[in-house]
Amino acid sequence: MRYLIGLLIVQSHIFRCSLDHAKRSFYRAVNGILGKIGRTASEEVVLELIKTKCLPILLYGLEACPLNKTNLRSLDFSINRFVMKLFKTSDMHIVTEIHLAFGFRPPSDIILDRGKIFLYKIWVTRQPIAQAFSAAFIASDFLSVIVRYQLVYTRIYHKLYW
């Protein structure tokens, strides 16, 4: 079932969302940009265009969806393959350095950040949907997102300084 513009809800025993449509739309937008500008623009310009125009297409509404590690890795793979294509490399260490040098955060980090903000807004505003869940469930989910968020940045910090 399609919800809003691009979020596809999958039939399952638990609430799940499909990422196929989002990734397909992302690749279509990236190919559109690369088709228009080709290799004439610098890598910085292309990365900024992708970050502002195409990344929102990939991440639309995903902060509200429960994503497992496989889904997060799949989103990261989409971005990593684009960076590999742009910089003509296949070395993941170089891709990681490019992410850090250009401030191009992987989608898994962005989704964790957005998920934290989303859960905080539900917790603070006390919307009817939040009242349907118990306070303990929201608080435990909120804390798990914060812990995952801090672990990601701890890993990045150790890569940079150790």
PyMOL commands that set and color helices and strands:
alter all, ss='L'
color gray80, all
select helices_A, chain A and resi 20-37+43-59+62-64+69-87+92-102+107-125+128-132+135-161
alter helices_A, ss='H'
color red, helices_A
select strands_A, chain A and resi 2-3+7-10+16-18
alter strands_A, ss='S'
color yellow, strands_A
deselect
rebuild
show_as cartoon
